[in-house]
Every structure is written in structure tokens, then in C-alpha cells.
Amino acid sequence: TESPERLQAERRRLRNRLAASRCRRRKLERIARLEQRVRGLRAQNAALAAAAAGLRAQVRRLRGSVRDHAGSGCPLPHGAALGF
């Protein structure tokens, strides 16, 4: 027969084993959530970078149009200047 101390130690080891298992599971779940968040943020970053590139291209086109328009002899509105 086992002594009360041995039974208590065995129960303690079992509780510790279960707690460690829960801790590992929660850690893996947290890692999975963080990886999902990283994927989402990377996708968002790519979309924002594409939008920024599109806006920069649009600015270049508009500046070119203004230069062409001003270069054709059309006067600029009062107070306007080509500052780019």
C-alpha cells in the first residue's frame, strides 16, 4: 500500500502535468492567433502599399498635365504657381 505522502505527491505530479499541458495548449493557441494577425497585417500592408503607389502615379500624371497645360500658353489662375 502507498503512504499518504506518496499519494499526495502523485496527485501533485498529475495536477502539474495537466497544468503544463494546458499551458502548452494555450501557448500554441496564442501563437496561432498571432500568426493569423501577422498574415492579416501583411495583407493590409500590401494593399496600402499598392494604394500609395497608385496615388503617387496619379500625382505624377496630374503634375504632368498641369505642366503641359501651363506650357501650352494657358495662364495659371491668379496666385497659382508651379511649385513642384
PDB file as gemmi writes it, atoms N, CA and C in Angstrom:
CRYST1    1.000    1.000    1.000  90.00  90.00  90.00 P 1                      
ATOM      1  N   THR A   1       0.846  -1.188   0.000  1.00  0.00           N  
ATOM      2  CA  THR A   1       0.000   0.000   0.000  1.00  0.00           C  
ATOM      3  C   THR A   1       0.886   1.244   0.000  1.00  0.00           C  
ATOM      4  N   GLU A   2       0.326   2.271  -0.553  1.00  0.00           N  
ATOM      5  CA  GLU A   2       1.107   3.500  -0.668  1.00  0.00           C  
ATOM      6  C   GLU A   2       0.819   4.410   0.513  1.00  0.00           C  
ATOM      7  N   SER A   3       1.843   5.143   0.893  1.00  0.00           N  
ATOM      8  CA  SER A   3       1.690   6.070   2.013  1.00  0.00           C  
ATOM      9  C   SER A   3       0.935   7.318   1.545  1.00  0.00           C  
ATOM     10  N   PRO A   4       0.334   8.035   2.488  1.00  0.00           N  
ATOM     11  CA  PRO A   4      -0.385   9.273   2.125  1.00  0.00           C  
ATOM     12  C   PRO A   4       0.530  10.283   1.441  1.00  0.00           C  
ATOM     13  N   GLU A   5       1.816  10.316   1.851  1.00  0.00           N  
ATOM     14  CA  GLU A   5       2.746  11.265   1.229  1.00  0.00           C  
ATOM     15  C   GLU A   5       2.965  10.925  -0.246  1.00  0.00           C  
ATOM     16  N   ARG A   6       3.084   9.619  -0.528  1.00  0.00           N  
ATOM     17  CA  ARG A   6       3.289   9.202  -1.925  1.00  0.00           C  
ATOM     18  C   ARG A   6       2.044   9.500  -2.762  1.00  0.00           C  
ATOM     19  N   LEU A   7       0.868   9.251  -2.191  1.00  0.00           N  
ATOM     20  CA  LEU A   7      -0.370   9.557  -2.916  1.00  0.00           C  
ATOM     21  C   LEU A   7      -0.492  11.055  -3.181  1.00  0.00           C  
ATOM     22  N   GLN A   8      -0.156  11.844  -2.175  1.00  0.00           N  
ATOM     23  CA  GLN A   8      -0.218  13.296  -2.329  1.00  0.00           C  
ATOM     24  C   GLN A   8       0.780  13.763  -3.390  1.00  0.00           C  
ATOM     25  N   ALA A   9       1.980  13.202  -3.378  1.00  0.00           N  
ATOM     26  CA  ALA A   9       2.989  13.562  -4.374  1.00  0.00           C  
ATOM     27  C   ALA A   9       2.525  13.161  -5.776  1.00  0.00           C  
ATOM     28  N   GLU A  10       1.910  11.989  -5.881  1.00  0.00           N  
ATOM     29  CA  GLU A  10       1.413  11.537  -7.190  1.00  0.00           C  
ATOM     30  C   GLU A  10       0.304  12.457  -7.693  1.00  0.00           C  
ATOM     31  N   ARG A  11      -0.613  12.845  -6.806  1.00  0.00           N  
ATOM     32  CA  ARG A  11      -1.674  13.775  -7.202  1.00  0.00           C  
ATOM     33  C   ARG A  11      -1.079  15.117  -7.624  1.00  0.00           C  
ATOM     34  N   ARG A  12      -0.077  15.568  -6.897  1.00  0.00           N  
ATOM     35  CA  ARG A  12       0.579  16.833  -7.227  1.00  0.00           C  
ATOM     36  C   ARG A  12       1.237  16.743  -8.616  1.00  0.00           C  
ATOM     37  N   ARG A  13       1.915  15.621  -8.897  1.00  0.00           N  
ATOM     38  CA  ARG A  13       2.536  15.433 -10.214  1.00  0.00           C  
ATOM     39  C   ARG A  13       1.479  15.419 -11.318  1.00  0.00           C  
ATOM     40  N   LEU A  14       0.358  14.762 -11.043  1.00  0.00           N  
ATOM     41  CA  LEU A  14      -0.721  14.714 -12.031  1.00  0.00           C  
ATOM     42  C   LEU A  14      -1.275  16.115 -12.292  1.00  0.00           C  
ATOM     43  N   ARG A  15      -1.538  16.868 -11.226  1.00  0.00           N  
ATOM     44  CA  ARG A  15      -2.036  18.243 -11.398  1.00  0.00           C  
ATOM     45  C   ARG A  15      -1.023  19.080 -12.172  1.00  0.00           C  
ATOM     46  N   ASN A  16       0.248  18.906 -11.853  1.00  0.00           N  
ATOM     47  CA  ASN A  16       1.293  19.662 -12.541  1.00  0.00           C  
ATOM     48  C   ASN A  16       1.350  19.281 -14.024  1.00  0.00           C  
ATOM     49  N   ARG A  17       1.225  17.982 -14.308  1.00  0.00           N  
ATOM     50  CA  ARG A  17       1.240  17.514 -15.693  1.00  0.00           C  
ATOM     51  C   ARG A  17       0.067  18.118 -16.476  1.00  0.00           C  
ATOM     52  N   LEU A  18      -1.111  18.122 -15.852  1.00  0.00           N  
ATOM     53  CA  LEU A  18      -2.285  18.698 -16.507  1.00  0.00           C  
ATOM     54  C   LEU A  18      -2.123  20.205 -16.708  1.00  0.00           C  
ATOM     55  N   ALA A  19      -1.599  20.883 -15.701  1.00  0.00           N  
ATOM     56  CA  ALA A  19      -1.380  22.328 -15.818  1.00  0.00           C  
ATOM     57  C   ALA A  19      -0.369  22.631 -16.919  1.00  0.00           C  
ATOM     58  N   ALA A  20       0.689  21.839 -16.995  1.00  0.00           N  
ATOM     59  CA  ALA A  20       1.697  22.041 -18.041  1.00  0.00           C  
ATOM     60  C   ALA A  20       1.088  21.809 -19.418  1.00  0.00           C  
ATOM     61  N   SER A  21       0.238  20.807 -19.527  1.00  0.00           N  
ATOM     62  CA  SER A  21      -0.427  20.520 -20.801  1.00  0.00           C  
ATOM     63  C   SER A  21      -1.325  21.684 -21.217  1.00  0.00           C  
ATOM     64  N   ARG A  22      -2.103  22.208 -20.265  1.00  0.00           N  
ATOM     65  CA  ARG A  22      -2.959  23.366 -20.564  1.00  0.00           C  
ATOM     66  C   ARG A  22      -2.114  24.563 -20.974  1.00  0.00           C  
ATOM     67  N   CYS A  23      -1.013  24.768 -20.281  1.00  0.00           N  
ATOM     68  CA  CYS A  23      -0.126  25.891 -20.585  1.00  0.00           C  
ATOM     69  C   CYS A  23       0.426  25.770 -22.005  1.00  0.00           C  
ATOM     70  N   ARG A  24       0.870  24.576 -22.378  1.00  0.00           N  
ATOM     71  CA  ARG A  24       1.390  24.369 -23.738  1.00  0.00           C  
ATOM     72  C   ARG A  24       0.305  24.588 -24.782  1.00  0.00           C  
ATOM     73  N   ARG A  25      -0.906  24.096 -24.505  1.00  0.00           N  
ATOM     74  CA  ARG A  25      -2.017  24.273 -25.446  1.00  0.00           C  
ATOM     75  C   ARG A  25      -2.341  25.757 -25.626  1.00  0.00           C  
ATOM     76  N   ARG A  26      -2.422  26.500 -24.508  1.00  0.00           N  
ATOM     77  CA  ARG A  26      -2.711  27.933 -24.596  1.00  0.00           C  
ATOM     78  C   ARG A  26      -1.612  28.664 -25.356  1.00  0.00           C  
ATOM     79  N   LYS A  27      -0.372  28.254 -25.147  1.00  0.00           N  
ATOM     80  CA  LYS A  27       0.745  28.874 -25.857  1.00  0.00           C  
ATOM     81  C   LYS A  27       0.612  28.651 -27.365  1.00  0.00           C  
ATOM     82  N   LEU A  28       0.290  27.425 -27.771  1.00  0.00           N  
ATOM     83  CA  LEU A  28       0.113  27.131 -29.196  1.00  0.00           C  
ATOM     84  C   LEU A  28      -1.061  27.915 -29.780  1.00  0.00           C  
ATOM     85  N   GLU A  29      -2.143  28.037 -29.017  1.00  0.00           N  
ATOM     86  CA  GLU A  29      -3.297  28.809 -29.487  1.00  0.00           C  
ATOM     87  C   GLU A  29      -2.929  30.277 -29.657  1.00  0.00           C  
ATOM     88  N   ARG A  30      -2.161  30.798 -28.704  1.00  0.00           N  
ATOM     89  CA  ARG A  30      -1.728  32.200 -28.790  1.00  0.00           C  
ATOM     90  C   ARG A  30      -0.834  32.406 -30.005  1.00  0.00           C  
ATOM     91  N   ILE A  31       0.077  31.484 -30.241  1.00  0.00           N  
ATOM     92  CA  ILE A  31       0.961  31.580 -31.403  1.00  0.00           C  
ATOM     93  C   ILE A  31       0.136  31.556 -32.689  1.00  0.00           C  
ATOM     94  N   ALA A  32      -0.860  30.686 -32.756  1.00  0.00           N  
ATOM     95  CA  ALA A  32      -1.717  30.604 -33.951  1.00  0.00           C  
ATOM     96  C   ALA A  32      -2.462  31.919 -34.170  1.00  0.00           C  
ATOM     97  N   ARG A  33      -2.983  32.513 -33.087  1.00  0.00           N  
ATOM     98  CA  ARG A  33      -3.683  33.799 -33.216  1.00  0.00           C  
ATOM     99  C   ARG A  33      -2.727  34.882 -33.704  1.00  0.00           C  
ATOM    100  N   LEU A  34      -1.522  34.910 -33.150  1.00  0.00           N  
ATOM    101  CA  LEU A  34      -0.549  35.924 -33.560  1.00  0.00           C  
ATOM    102  C   LEU A  34      -0.129  35.734 -35.014  1.00  0.00           C  
ATOM    103  N   GLU A  35       0.043  34.482 -35.434  1.00  0.00           N  
ATOM    104  CA  GLU A  35       0.404  34.227 -36.835  1.00  0.00           C  
ATOM    105  C   GLU A  35      -0.711  34.672 -37.768  1.00  0.00           C  
ATOM    106  N   GLN A  36      -1.957  34.435 -37.376  1.00  0.00           N  
ATOM    107  CA  GLN A  36      -3.094  34.891 -38.180  1.00  0.00           C  
ATOM    108  C   GLN A  36      -3.100  36.411 -38.264  1.00  0.00           C  
ATOM    109  N   ARG A  37      -2.815  37.067 -37.152  1.00  0.00           N  
ATOM    110  CA  ARG A  37      -2.775  38.534 -37.138  1.00  0.00           C  
ATOM    111  C   ARG A  37      -1.665  39.045 -38.046  1.00  0.00           C  
ATOM    112  N   VAL A  38      -0.512  38.386 -38.013  1.00  0.00           N  
ATOM    113  CA  VAL A  38       0.601  38.776 -38.880  1.00  0.00           C  
ATOM    114  C   VAL A  38       0.184  38.658 -40.342  1.00  0.00           C  
ATOM    115  N   ARG A  39      -0.486  37.554 -40.698  1.00  0.00           N  
ATOM    116  CA  ARG A  39      -0.936  37.382 -42.086  1.00  0.00           C  
ATOM    117  C   ARG A  39      -1.886  38.512 -42.489  1.00  0.00           C  
ATOM    118  N   GLY A  40      -2.813  38.837 -41.607  1.00  0.00           N  
ATOM    119  CA  GLY A  40      -3.756  39.918 -41.901  1.00  0.00           C  
ATOM    120  C   GLY A  40      -3.065  41.260 -42.054  1.00  0.00           C  
ATOM    121  N   LEU A  41      -2.119  41.548 -41.161  1.00  0.00           N  
ATOM    122  CA  LEU A  41      -1.406  42.822 -41.238  1.00  0.00           C  
ATOM    123  C   LEU A  41      -0.530  42.896 -42.482  1.00  0.00           C  
ATOM    124  N   ARG A  42       0.068  41.770 -42.871  1.00  0.00           N  
ATOM    125  CA  ARG A  42       0.873  41.768 -44.100  1.00  0.00           C  
ATOM    126  C   ARG A  42      -0.001  42.027 -45.322  1.00  0.00           C  
ATOM    127  N   ALA A  43      -1.175  41.418 -45.349  1.00  0.00           N  
ATOM    128  CA  ALA A  43      -2.098  41.652 -46.469  1.00  0.00           C  
ATOM    129  C   ALA A  43      -2.542  43.110 -46.497  1.00  0.00           C  
ATOM    130  N   GLN A  44      -2.844  43.651 -45.328  1.00  0.00           N  
ATOM    131  CA  GLN A  44      -3.252  45.053 -45.244  1.00  0.00           C  
ATOM    132  C   GLN A  44      -2.110  45.955 -45.690  1.00  0.00           C  
ATOM    133  N   ASN A  45      -0.892  45.641 -45.278  1.00  0.00           N  
ATOM    134  CA  ASN A  45       0.267  46.433 -45.661  1.00  0.00           C  
ATOM    135  C   ASN A  45       0.464  46.410 -47.174  1.00  0.00           C  
ATOM    136  N   ALA A  46       0.306  45.238 -47.783  1.00  0.00           N  
ATOM    137  CA  ALA A  46       0.452  45.130 -49.236  1.00  0.00           C  
ATOM    138  C   ALA A  46      -0.610  45.968 -49.949  1.00  0.00           C  
ATOM    139  N   ALA A  47      -1.842  45.917 -49.456  1.00  0.00           N  
ATOM    140  CA  ALA A  47      -2.916  46.703 -50.072  1.00  0.00           C  
ATOM    141  C   ALA A  47      -2.640  48.195 -49.934  1.00  0.00           C  
ATOM    142  N   LEU A  48      -2.177  48.621 -48.766  1.00  0.00           N  
ATOM    143  CA  LEU A  48      -1.871  50.038 -48.561  1.00  0.00           C  
ATOM    144  C   LEU A  48      -0.694  50.482 -49.418  1.00  0.00           C  
ATOM    145  N   ALA A  49       0.313  49.623 -49.556  1.00  0.00           N  
ATOM    146  CA  ALA A  49       1.465  49.958 -50.403  1.00  0.00           C  
ATOM    147  C   ALA A  49       1.025  50.107 -51.854  1.00  0.00           C  
ATOM    148  N   ALA A  50       0.139  49.223 -52.319  1.00  0.00           N  
ATOM    149  CA  ALA A  50      -0.365  49.324 -53.693  1.00  0.00           C  
ATOM    150  C   ALA A  50      -1.173  50.607 -53.878  1.00  0.00           C  
ATOM    151  N   ALA A  51      -1.999  50.949 -52.898  1.00  0.00           N  
ATOM    152  CA  ALA A  51      -2.787  52.177 -52.980  1.00  0.00           C  
ATOM    153  C   ALA A  51      -1.871  53.400 -52.998  1.00  0.00           C  
ATOM    154  N   ALA A  52      -0.832  53.393 -52.162  1.00  0.00           N  
ATOM    155  CA  ALA A  52       0.113  54.511 -52.125  1.00  0.00           C  
ATOM    156  C   ALA A  52       0.834  54.648 -53.461  1.00  0.00           C  
ATOM    157  N   ALA A  53       1.242  53.533 -54.048  1.00  0.00           N  
ATOM    158  CA  ALA A  53       1.912  53.576 -55.350  1.00  0.00           C  
ATOM    159  C   ALA A  53       0.965  54.134 -56.412  1.00  0.00           C  
ATOM    160  N   GLY A  54      -0.290  53.724 -56.375  1.00  0.00           N  
ATOM    161  CA  GLY A  54      -1.277  54.250 -57.320  1.00  0.00           C  
ATOM    162  C   GLY A  54      -1.479  55.744 -57.156  1.00  0.00           C  
ATOM    163  N   LEU A  55      -1.527  56.205 -55.917  1.00  0.00           N  
ATOM    164  CA  LEU A  55      -1.697  57.640 -55.668  1.00  0.00           C  
ATOM    165  C   LEU A  55      -0.470  58.430 -56.114  1.00  0.00           C  
ATOM    166  N   ARG A  56       0.734  57.869 -55.900  1.00  0.00           N  
ATOM    167  CA  ARG A  56       1.947  58.554 -56.371  1.00  0.00           C  
ATOM    168  C   ARG A  56       1.943  58.663 -57.895  1.00  0.00           C  
ATOM    169  N   ALA A  57       1.514  57.604 -58.564  1.00  0.00           N  
ATOM    170  CA  ALA A  57       1.434  57.639 -60.029  1.00  0.00           C  
ATOM    171  C   ALA A  57       0.407  58.674 -60.486  1.00  0.00           C  
ATOM    172  N   GLN A  58      -0.707  58.751 -59.786  1.00  0.00           N  
ATOM    173  CA  GLN A  58      -1.739  59.731 -60.128  1.00  0.00           C  
ATOM    174  C   GLN A  58      -1.205  61.151 -59.948  1.00  0.00           C  
ATOM    175  N   VAL A  59      -0.469  61.397 -58.878  1.00  0.00           N  
ATOM    176  CA  VAL A  59       0.123  62.720 -58.643  1.00  0.00           C  
ATOM    177  C   VAL A  59       1.083  63.066 -59.778  1.00  0.00           C  
ATOM    178  N   ARG A  60       1.918  62.086 -60.199  1.00  0.00           N  
ATOM    179  CA  ARG A  60       2.843  62.346 -61.312  1.00  0.00           C  
ATOM    180  C   ARG A  60       2.076  62.715 -62.586  1.00  0.00           C  
ATOM    181  N   ARG A  61       1.015  61.974 -62.873  1.00  0.00           N  
ATOM    182  CA  ARG A  61       0.223  62.270 -64.074  1.00  0.00           C  
ATOM    183  C   ARG A  61      -0.413  63.659 -63.990  1.00  0.00           C  
ATOM    184  N   LEU A  62      -0.972  63.989 -62.844  1.00  0.00           N  
ATOM    185  CA  LEU A  62      -1.618  65.297 -62.687  1.00  0.00           C  
ATOM    186  C   LEU A  62      -0.605  66.431 -62.793  1.00  0.00           C  
ATOM    187  N   ARG A  63       0.564  66.242 -62.198  1.00  0.00           N  
ATOM    188  CA  ARG A  63       1.600  67.277 -62.317  1.00  0.00           C  
ATOM    189  C   ARG A  63       2.023  67.448 -63.770  1.00  0.00           C  
ATOM    190  N   GLY A  64       2.155  66.337 -64.469  1.00  0.00           N  
ATOM    191  CA  GLY A  64       2.493  66.416 -65.892  1.00  0.00           C  
ATOM    192  C   GLY A  64       1.415  67.138 -66.678  1.00  0.00           C  
ATOM    193  N   SER A  65       0.159  66.864 -66.376  1.00  0.00           N  
ATOM    194  CA  SER A  65      -0.945  67.546 -67.063  1.00  0.00           C  
ATOM    195  C   SER A  65      -0.914  69.039 -66.798  1.00  0.00           C  
ATOM    196  N   VAL A  66      -0.651  69.426 -65.563  1.00  0.00           N  
ATOM    197  CA  VAL A  66      -0.588  70.850 -65.223  1.00  0.00           C  
ATOM    198  C   VAL A  66       0.573  71.501 -65.954  1.00  0.00           C  
ATOM    199  N   ARG A  67       1.735  70.847 -65.988  1.00  0.00           N  
ATOM    200  CA  ARG A  67       2.893  71.403 -66.706  1.00  0.00           C  
ATOM    201  C   ARG A  67       2.580  71.560 -68.197  1.00  0.00           C  
ATOM    202  N   ASP A  68       1.986  70.509 -68.778  1.00  0.00           N  
ATOM    203  CA  ASP A  68       1.635  70.575 -70.202  1.00  0.00           C  
ATOM    204  C   ASP A  68       0.649  71.707 -70.465  1.00  0.00           C  
ATOM    205  N   HIS A  69      -0.330  71.819 -69.595  1.00  0.00           N  
ATOM    206  CA  HIS A  69      -1.349  72.850 -69.759  1.00  0.00           C  
ATOM    207  C   HIS A  69      -0.722  74.241 -69.641  1.00  0.00           C  
ATOM    208  N   ALA A  70       0.111  74.430 -68.625  1.00  0.00           N  
ATOM    209  CA  ALA A  70       0.762  75.734 -68.438  1.00  0.00           C  
ATOM    210  C   ALA A  70       1.741  76.008 -69.577  1.00  0.00           C  
ATOM    211  N   GLY A  71       2.401  74.970 -70.083  1.00  0.00           N  
ATOM    212  CA  GLY A  71       3.363  75.143 -71.170  1.00  0.00           C  
ATOM    213  C   GLY A  71       2.705  75.459 -72.497  1.00  0.00           C  
ATOM    214  N   SER A  72       1.427  75.217 -72.626  1.00  0.00           N  
ATOM    215  CA  SER A  72       0.725  75.496 -73.885  1.00  0.00           C  
ATOM    216  C   SER A  72       0.298  76.953 -73.987  1.00  0.00           C  
ATOM    217  N   GLY A  73       0.679  77.746 -73.001  1.00  0.00           N  
ATOM    218  CA  GLY A  73       0.364  79.166 -73.044  1.00  0.00           C  
ATOM    219  C   GLY A  73      -0.864  79.540 -72.264  1.00  0.00           C  
ATOM    220  N   CYS A  74      -1.526  78.605 -71.683  1.00  0.00           N  
ATOM    221  CA  CYS A  74      -2.715  78.903 -70.890  1.00  0.00           C  
ATOM    222  C   CYS A  74      -2.258  79.495 -69.559  1.00  0.00           C  
ATOM    223  N   PRO A  75      -2.756  80.663 -69.201  1.00  0.00           N  
ATOM    224  CA  PRO A  75      -2.305  81.268 -67.944  1.00  0.00           C  
ATOM    225  C   PRO A  75      -2.846  80.496 -66.734  1.00  0.00           C  
ATOM    226  N   LEU A  76      -2.052  80.497 -65.691  1.00  0.00           N  
ATOM    227  CA  LEU A  76      -2.485  79.880 -64.436  1.00  0.00           C  
ATOM    228  C   LEU A  76      -3.424  80.827 -63.715  1.00  0.00           C  
ATOM    229  N   PRO A  77      -4.317  80.311 -62.903  1.00  0.00           N  
ATOM    230  CA  PRO A  77      -5.189  81.192 -62.114  1.00  0.00           C  
ATOM    231  C   PRO A  77      -4.353  82.120 -61.237  1.00  0.00           C  
ATOM    232  N   HIS A  78      -4.921  83.260 -60.905  1.00  0.00           N  
ATOM    233  CA  HIS A  78      -4.226  84.254 -60.088  1.00  0.00           C  
ATOM    234  C   HIS A  78      -3.760  83.626 -58.769  1.00  0.00           C  
ATOM    235  N   GLY A  79      -2.508  83.802 -58.457  1.00  0.00           N  
ATOM    236  CA  GLY A  79      -1.952  83.283 -57.212  1.00  0.00           C  
ATOM    237  C   GLY A  79      -1.458  81.858 -57.307  1.00  0.00           C  
ATOM    238  N   ALA A  80      -1.673  81.189 -58.416  1.00  0.00           N  
ATOM    239  CA  ALA A  80      -1.212  79.805 -58.564  1.00  0.00           C  
ATOM    240  C   ALA A  80       0.204  79.806 -59.116  1.00  0.00           C  
ATOM    241  N   ALA A  81       0.975  78.846 -58.686  1.00  0.00           N  
ATOM    242  CA  ALA A  81       2.344  78.715 -59.182  1.00  0.00           C  
ATOM    243  C   ALA A  81       2.665  77.238 -59.302  1.00  0.00           C  
ATOM    244  N   LEU A  82       3.581  76.938 -60.192  1.00  0.00           N  
ATOM    245  CA  LEU A  82       4.040  75.556 -60.326  1.00  0.00           C  
ATOM    246  C   LEU A  82       5.172  75.358 -59.332  1.00  0.00           C  
ATOM    247  N   GLY A  83       4.856  74.951 -58.164  1.00  0.00           N  
ATOM    248  CA  GLY A  83       5.859  74.780 -57.118  1.00  0.00           C  
ATOM    249  C   GLY A  83       6.361  73.363 -56.994  1.00  0.00           C  
ATOM    250  N   PHE A  84       6.387  72.630 -58.080  1.00  0.00           N  
ATOM    251  CA  PHE A  84       6.872  71.249 -57.993  1.00  0.00           C  
ATOM    252  C   PHE A  84       7.828  70.958 -59.092  1.00  0.00           C  
TER     253      PHE A  84                                                      
END                                                                             
